Amino acid sequence: MKLTPIKDIKANPNNPRIIKDDKFAKLVQSLKDLPEMATVRPIVVNADMVVLGGNMRLKAMKEAGWKEAVVEVVDWNEDKQRQFIIKDNVGFGEWDWDMIANEWDADDLKDWGLDVWQPEAEADYSLLDDDDSDSQLENMASGVKKAIQIEFDPEHYEEAYNLVKFWREQGANVGKMILDYLKHEKSKL
């Protein structure tokens, strides 16, 4: 490990891990509150000083005004570097799923401990050959939950997420709650 000027450390442009908004602010604050954390958990870089582990910490250090960071330089082949990027981040932050889908092998990711998408099973379309397929499809769809997307301004997203999570944990049907509220408000018009 060695103390290195932050200006010499290169953020990894292919880092599929991100921490946004409030969580990033908390990371910056945690570095301010406990700077020793960065010493015991160095930023891992390759021989070219490109970050393999600690991109968000590096970004947070810059935000906090740090000039130096402890780094651990590793001399690994490309495969081991890619493996480390995933394995080092399995439990924290958020993933850039588009980058993951386009740049990483699903089997490798699964082996490294990241739950990823599964290939779609081949569909059996033989049911559609039946003359009574419409009623069979209606019966199959009966009771299947459907989803819609609701957009929130960035400053309300985390609150909305936490409220939905809370009500789901209580066993509530959040969609029904929203529908009832919207109907009630519409009746006022």
Rosetta constraint file for C-alpha pairs under 8 A:
AtomPair CA 1 CA 42 HARMONIC 7.47 0.50
AtomPair CA 1 CA 70 HARMONIC 6.46 0.50
AtomPair CA 1 CA 71 HARMONIC 5.52 0.50
AtomPair CA 1 CA 72 HARMONIC 4.62 0.50
AtomPair CA 1 CA 73 HARMONIC 7.08 0.50
AtomPair CA 2 CA 70 HARMONIC 5.43 0.50
AtomPair CA 2 CA 71 HARMONIC 5.54 0.50
AtomPair CA 2 CA 72 HARMONIC 6.68 0.50
AtomPair CA 3 CA 68 HARMONIC 6.37 0.50
AtomPair CA 3 CA 69 HARMONIC 5.54 0.50
AtomPair CA 3 CA 70 HARMONIC 4.42 0.50
AtomPair CA 3 CA 71 HARMONIC 6.36 0.50
AtomPair CA 4 CA 8 HARMONIC 7.07 0.50
AtomPair CA 4 CA 9 HARMONIC 7.68 0.50
AtomPair CA 4 CA 68 HARMONIC 5.33 0.50
AtomPair CA 4 CA 69 HARMONIC 5.44 0.50
AtomPair CA 4 CA 70 HARMONIC 6.09 0.50
AtomPair CA 4 CA 71 HARMONIC 6.70 0.50
AtomPair CA 5 CA 9 HARMONIC 7.18 0.50
AtomPair CA 5 CA 67 HARMONIC 5.84 0.50
AtomPair CA 5 CA 68 HARMONIC 4.29 0.50
AtomPair CA 5 CA 69 HARMONIC 6.43 0.50
AtomPair CA 6 CA 58 HARMONIC 7.79 0.50
AtomPair CA 6 CA 62 HARMONIC 7.58 0.50
AtomPair CA 6 CA 66 HARMONIC 7.50 0.50
AtomPair CA 6 CA 67 HARMONIC 5.46 0.50
AtomPair CA 6 CA 68 HARMONIC 4.87 0.50
AtomPair CA 6 CA 69 HARMONIC 5.98 0.50
AtomPair CA 7 CA 67 HARMONIC 7.56 0.50
AtomPair CA 8 CA 49 HARMONIC 7.13 0.50
AtomPair CA 9 CA 45 HARMONIC 7.94 0.50
AtomPair CA 9 CA 49 HARMONIC 5.33 0.50
AtomPair CA 9 CA 50 HARMONIC 6.35 0.50
AtomPair CA 9 CA 51 HARMONIC 7.11 0.50
AtomPair CA 10 CA 49 HARMONIC 5.84 0.50
AtomPair CA 10 CA 50 HARMONIC 4.65 0.50
AtomPair CA 10 CA 51 HARMONIC 6.12 0.50
AtomPair CA 11 CA 50 HARMONIC 5.95 0.50
AtomPair CA 11 CA 51 HARMONIC 5.45 0.50
AtomPair CA 11 CA 55 HARMONIC 5.87 0.50
AtomPair CA 11 CA 58 HARMONIC 7.53 0.50
AtomPair CA 12 CA 50 HARMONIC 5.68 0.50
AtomPair CA 12 CA 51 HARMONIC 5.28 0.50
AtomPair CA 12 CA 52 HARMONIC 6.91 0.50
AtomPair CA 12 CA 55 HARMONIC 6.79 0.50
AtomPair CA 14 CA 99 HARMONIC 7.90 0.50
AtomPair CA 15 CA 52 HARMONIC 7.94 0.50
AtomPair CA 15 CA 55 HARMONIC 7.39 0.50
AtomPair CA 15 CA 85 HARMONIC 7.51 0.50
AtomPair CA 16 CA 95 HARMONIC 5.78 0.50
AtomPair CA 16 CA 96 HARMONIC 5.06 0.50
AtomPair CA 16 CA 97 HARMONIC 7.51 0.50
AtomPair CA 16 CA 99 HARMONIC 5.99 0.50
AtomPair CA 16 CA 100 HARMONIC 6.28 0.50
AtomPair CA 17 CA 89 HARMONIC 7.27 0.50
AtomPair CA 17 CA 93 HARMONIC 6.66 0.50
AtomPair CA 17 CA 94 HARMONIC 5.85 0.50
AtomPair CA 17 CA 95 HARMONIC 4.75 0.50
AtomPair CA 17 CA 96 HARMONIC 6.02 0.50
AtomPair CA 18 CA 56 HARMONIC 6.89 0.50
AtomPair CA 18 CA 93 HARMONIC 5.94 0.50
AtomPair CA 18 CA 94 HARMONIC 5.32 0.50
AtomPair CA 18 CA 95 HARMONIC 6.07 0.50
AtomPair CA 18 CA 96 HARMONIC 6.85 0.50
AtomPair CA 19 CA 23 HARMONIC 6.11 0.50
AtomPair CA 19 CA 24 HARMONIC 5.37 0.50
AtomPair CA 19 CA 56 HARMONIC 6.81 0.50
AtomPair CA 19 CA 93 HARMONIC 5.00 0.50
AtomPair CA 19 CA 94 HARMONIC 5.97 0.50
AtomPair CA 20 CA 24 HARMONIC 5.19 0.50
AtomPair CA 21 CA 25 HARMONIC 6.25 0.50
AtomPair CA 22 CA 26 HARMONIC 6.19 0.50
AtomPair CA 23 CA 27 HARMONIC 6.29 0.50
AtomPair CA 23 CA 93 HARMONIC 7.92 0.50
AtomPair CA 24 CA 28 HARMONIC 6.31 0.50
AtomPair CA 24 CA 56 HARMONIC 7.90 0.50
AtomPair CA 24 CA 60 HARMONIC 7.21 0.50
AtomPair CA 25 CA 29 HARMONIC 6.21 0.50
AtomPair CA 26 CA 30 HARMONIC 6.00 0.50
AtomPair CA 27 CA 31 HARMONIC 6.35 0.50
AtomPair CA 27 CA 57 HARMONIC 7.41 0.50
AtomPair CA 27 CA 60 HARMONIC 6.55 0.50
AtomPair CA 28 CA 32 HARMONIC 6.42 0.50
AtomPair CA 28 CA 57 HARMONIC 7.92 0.50
AtomPair CA 28 CA 60 HARMONIC 4.87 0.50
AtomPair CA 28 CA 61 HARMONIC 6.83 0.50
AtomPair CA 28 CA 63 HARMONIC 6.92 0.50
AtomPair CA 28 CA 64 HARMONIC 6.12 0.50
AtomPair CA 29 CA 33 HARMONIC 6.02 0.50
AtomPair CA 29 CA 64 HARMONIC 7.96 0.50
AtomPair CA 30 CA 34 HARMONIC 5.82 0.50
AtomPair CA 30 CA 35 HARMONIC 7.63 0.50
AtomPair CA 31 CA 35 HARMONIC 4.82 0.50
AtomPair CA 31 CA 36 HARMONIC 7.95 0.50
AtomPair CA 31 CA 37 HARMONIC 6.95 0.50
AtomPair CA 31 CA 38 HARMONIC 7.28 0.50
AtomPair CA 31 CA 60 HARMONIC 7.67 0.50
AtomPair CA 31 CA 61 HARMONIC 7.22 0.50
AtomPair CA 31 CA 64 HARMONIC 7.70 0.50
AtomPair CA 32 CA 64 HARMONIC 6.95 0.50
AtomPair CA 35 CA 39 HARMONIC 7.45 0.50
AtomPair CA 36 CA 40 HARMONIC 6.64 0.50
AtomPair CA 37 CA 41 HARMONIC 6.10 0.50
AtomPair CA 38 CA 42 HARMONIC 5.65 0.50
AtomPair CA 38 CA 43 HARMONIC 7.79 0.50
AtomPair CA 38 CA 69 HARMONIC 7.29 0.50
AtomPair CA 38 CA 70 HARMONIC 6.83 0.50
AtomPair CA 39 CA 69 HARMONIC 7.83 0.50
AtomPair CA 39 CA 70 HARMONIC 5.87 0.50
AtomPair CA 42 CA 54 HARMONIC 7.68 0.50
AtomPair CA 42 CA 69 HARMONIC 7.52 0.50
AtomPair CA 42 CA 70 HARMONIC 5.09 0.50
AtomPair CA 42 CA 71 HARMONIC 4.90 0.50
AtomPair CA 42 CA 72 HARMONIC 6.01 0.50
AtomPair CA 43 CA 51 HARMONIC 6.90 0.50
AtomPair CA 43 CA 52 HARMONIC 7.75 0.50
AtomPair CA 43 CA 53 HARMONIC 5.77 0.50
AtomPair CA 43 CA 54 HARMONIC 4.91 0.50
AtomPair CA 43 CA 55 HARMONIC 7.73 0.50
AtomPair CA 43 CA 57 HARMONIC 7.66 0.50
AtomPair CA 43 CA 58 HARMONIC 7.41 0.50
AtomPair CA 43 CA 69 HARMONIC 7.48 0.50
AtomPair CA 43 CA 70 HARMONIC 6.36 0.50
AtomPair CA 43 CA 71 HARMONIC 4.62 0.50
AtomPair CA 43 CA 72 HARMONIC 6.11 0.50
AtomPair CA 44 CA 51 HARMONIC 5.87 0.50
AtomPair CA 44 CA 52 HARMONIC 5.46 0.50
AtomPair CA 44 CA 53 HARMONIC 4.86 0.50
AtomPair CA 44 CA 54 HARMONIC 6.53 0.50
AtomPair CA 44 CA 71 HARMONIC 5.66 0.50
AtomPair CA 44 CA 72 HARMONIC 4.80 0.50
AtomPair CA 44 CA 73 HARMONIC 6.02 0.50
AtomPair CA 44 CA 74 HARMONIC 7.11 0.50
AtomPair CA 45 CA 49 HARMONIC 5.09 0.50
AtomPair CA 45 CA 50 HARMONIC 5.18 0.50
AtomPair CA 45 CA 51 HARMONIC 4.34 0.50
AtomPair CA 45 CA 52 HARMONIC 5.23 0.50
AtomPair CA 45 CA 53 HARMONIC 6.93 0.50
AtomPair CA 45 CA 71 HARMONIC 6.69 0.50
AtomPair CA 45 CA 72 HARMONIC 6.13 0.50
AtomPair CA 45 CA 73 HARMONIC 4.97 0.50
AtomPair CA 45 CA 74 HARMONIC 6.25 0.50
AtomPair CA 46 CA 50 HARMONIC 5.56 0.50
AtomPair CA 46 CA 51 HARMONIC 6.68 0.50
AtomPair CA 46 CA 52 HARMONIC 6.81 0.50
AtomPair CA 46 CA 73 HARMONIC 5.45 0.50
AtomPair CA 46 CA 74 HARMONIC 5.13 0.50
AtomPair CA 46 CA 75 HARMONIC 6.08 0.50
AtomPair CA 46 CA 76 HARMONIC 7.31 0.50
AtomPair CA 46 CA 81 HARMONIC 7.91 0.50
AtomPair CA 47 CA 73 HARMONIC 6.17 0.50
AtomPair CA 47 CA 74 HARMONIC 6.47 0.50
AtomPair CA 47 CA 75 HARMONIC 6.08 0.50
AtomPair CA 49 CA 73 HARMONIC 7.40 0.50
AtomPair CA 51 CA 55 HARMONIC 6.06 0.50
AtomPair CA 52 CA 81 HARMONIC 6.67 0.50
AtomPair CA 52 CA 82 HARMONIC 7.92 0.50
AtomPair CA 52 CA 84 HARMONIC 6.99 0.50
AtomPair CA 52 CA 85 HARMONIC 5.44 0.50
AtomPair CA 53 CA 84 HARMONIC 7.44 0.50
AtomPair CA 53 CA 85 HARMONIC 5.95 0.50
AtomPair CA 53 CA 88 HARMONIC 6.39 0.50
AtomPair CA 53 CA 89 HARMONIC 7.78 0.50
AtomPair CA 54 CA 58 HARMONIC 6.02 0.50
AtomPair CA 55 CA 59 HARMONIC 6.26 0.50
AtomPair CA 56 CA 60 HARMONIC 6.02 0.50
AtomPair CA 57 CA 61 HARMONIC 5.97 0.50
AtomPair CA 58 CA 62 HARMONIC 6.29 0.50
AtomPair CA 58 CA 69 HARMONIC 7.95 0.50
AtomPair CA 59 CA 63 HARMONIC 6.26 0.50
AtomPair CA 60 CA 64 HARMONIC 6.07 0.50
AtomPair CA 61 CA 65 HARMONIC 6.26 0.50
AtomPair CA 61 CA 66 HARMONIC 5.27 0.50
AtomPair CA 61 CA 69 HARMONIC 7.94 0.50
AtomPair CA 62 CA 66 HARMONIC 5.56 0.50
AtomPair CA 62 CA 67 HARMONIC 7.41 0.50
AtomPair CA 76 CA 80 HARMONIC 5.91 0.50
AtomPair CA 76 CA 81 HARMONIC 6.10 0.50
AtomPair CA 77 CA 81 HARMONIC 6.31 0.50
AtomPair CA 78 CA 82 HARMONIC 6.23 0.50
AtomPair CA 79 CA 83 HARMONIC 6.16 0.50
AtomPair CA 80 CA 84 HARMONIC 6.11 0.50
AtomPair CA 81 CA 85 HARMONIC 6.36 0.50
AtomPair CA 82 CA 86 HARMONIC 6.79 0.50
AtomPair CA 83 CA 87 HARMONIC 6.15 0.50
AtomPair CA 83 CA 108 HARMONIC 7.89 0.50
AtomPair CA 83 CA 112 HARMONIC 7.15 0.50
AtomPair CA 84 CA 88 HARMONIC 5.64 0.50
AtomPair CA 85 CA 89 HARMONIC 6.67 0.50
AtomPair CA 86 CA 90 HARMONIC 6.16 0.50
AtomPair CA 86 CA 109 HARMONIC 7.16 0.50
AtomPair CA 86 CA 112 HARMONIC 7.03 0.50
AtomPair CA 86 CA 114 HARMONIC 7.54 0.50
AtomPair CA 87 CA 112 HARMONIC 5.75 0.50
AtomPair CA 87 CA 113 HARMONIC 6.89 0.50
AtomPair CA 87 CA 114 HARMONIC 7.79 0.50
AtomPair CA 89 CA 93 HARMONIC 7.77 0.50
AtomPair CA 90 CA 113 HARMONIC 6.73 0.50
AtomPair CA 90 CA 114 HARMONIC 5.87 0.50
AtomPair CA 95 CA 100 HARMONIC 7.59 0.50
AtomPair CA 96 CA 100 HARMONIC 6.29 0.50
AtomPair CA 97 CA 101 HARMONIC 5.95 0.50
AtomPair CA 98 CA 102 HARMONIC 6.18 0.50
AtomPair CA 99 CA 103 HARMONIC 5.65 0.50
AtomPair CA 99 CA 104 HARMONIC 7.71 0.50
AtomPair CA 100 CA 104 HARMONIC 5.33 0.50
AtomPair CA 101 CA 105 HARMONIC 7.71 0.50
AtomPair CA 101 CA 106 HARMONIC 7.69 0.50
AtomPair CA 104 CA 108 HARMONIC 7.64 0.50
AtomPair CA 104 CA 109 HARMONIC 7.23 0.50
AtomPair CA 105 CA 109 HARMONIC 6.30 0.50
AtomPair CA 106 CA 110 HARMONIC 6.16 0.50
AtomPair CA 106 CA 116 HARMONIC 6.66 0.50
AtomPair CA 106 CA 117 HARMONIC 7.54 0.50
AtomPair CA 107 CA 111 HARMONIC 6.17 0.50
AtomPair CA 108 CA 112 HARMONIC 6.15 0.50
AtomPair CA 109 CA 113 HARMONIC 6.42 0.50
AtomPair CA 109 CA 114 HARMONIC 5.33 0.50
AtomPair CA 109 CA 115 HARMONIC 7.37 0.50
AtomPair CA 109 CA 116 HARMONIC 7.15 0.50
AtomPair CA 110 CA 114 HARMONIC 5.12 0.50
AtomPair CA 110 CA 115 HARMONIC 5.81 0.50
AtomPair CA 110 CA 116 HARMONIC 6.57 0.50
AtomPair CA 125 CA 129 HARMONIC 7.52 0.50
AtomPair CA 126 CA 130 HARMONIC 7.58 0.50
AtomPair CA 127 CA 133 HARMONIC 6.35 0.50
AtomPair CA 128 CA 133 HARMONIC 5.46 0.50
AtomPair CA 129 CA 133 HARMONIC 7.28 0.50
AtomPair CA 132 CA 136 HARMONIC 6.54 0.50
AtomPair CA 133 CA 137 HARMONIC 5.98 0.50
AtomPair CA 134 CA 138 HARMONIC 6.24 0.50
AtomPair CA 135 CA 139 HARMONIC 6.19 0.50
AtomPair CA 136 CA 140 HARMONIC 6.18 0.50
AtomPair CA 137 CA 141 HARMONIC 6.16 0.50
AtomPair CA 138 CA 142 HARMONIC 6.11 0.50
AtomPair CA 140 CA 144 HARMONIC 8.00 0.50
AtomPair CA 152 CA 156 HARMONIC 5.99 0.50
AtomPair CA 152 CA 157 HARMONIC 5.46 0.50
AtomPair CA 152 CA 160 HARMONIC 7.88 0.50
AtomPair CA 153 CA 157 HARMONIC 6.27 0.50
AtomPair CA 154 CA 158 HARMONIC 7.84 0.50
AtomPair CA 156 CA 160 HARMONIC 6.15 0.50
AtomPair CA 157 CA 161 HARMONIC 6.04 0.50
AtomPair CA 158 CA 162 HARMONIC 6.11 0.50
AtomPair CA 159 CA 163 HARMONIC 6.15 0.50
AtomPair CA 160 CA 164 HARMONIC 6.14 0.50
AtomPair CA 161 CA 165 HARMONIC 6.12 0.50
AtomPair CA 162 CA 166 HARMONIC 6.02 0.50
AtomPair CA 163 CA 167 HARMONIC 6.22 0.50
AtomPair CA 164 CA 168 HARMONIC 6.08 0.50
AtomPair CA 164 CA 174 HARMONIC 6.70 0.50
AtomPair CA 165 CA 169 HARMONIC 6.16 0.50
AtomPair CA 166 CA 170 HARMONIC 6.44 0.50
AtomPair CA 167 CA 171 HARMONIC 6.49 0.50
AtomPair CA 167 CA 172 HARMONIC 5.38 0.50
AtomPair CA 167 CA 173 HARMONIC 7.70 0.50
AtomPair CA 167 CA 174 HARMONIC 6.66 0.50
AtomPair CA 168 CA 172 HARMONIC 5.28 0.50
AtomPair CA 168 CA 173 HARMONIC 6.88 0.50
AtomPair CA 168 CA 174 HARMONIC 6.78 0.50
AtomPair CA 172 CA 177 HARMONIC 7.98 0.50
AtomPair CA 173 CA 177 HARMONIC 6.39 0.50
AtomPair CA 174 CA 178 HARMONIC 6.24 0.50
AtomPair CA 175 CA 179 HARMONIC 6.13 0.50
AtomPair CA 176 CA 180 HARMONIC 6.02 0.50
AtomPair CA 177 CA 181 HARMONIC 6.25 0.50
AtomPair CA 178 CA 182 HARMONIC 6.12 0.50
AtomPair CA 179 CA 183 HARMONIC 6.12 0.50
AtomPair CA 180 CA 184 HARMONIC 6.16 0.50
AtomPair CA 181 CA 185 HARMONIC 6.20 0.50
AtomPair CA 182 CA 186 HARMONIC 6.04 0.50
AtomPair CA 183 CA 187 HARMONIC 6.22 0.50
AtomPair CA 184 CA 188 HARMONIC 6.84 0.50
AtomPair CA 185 CA 189 HARMONIC 7.18 0.50
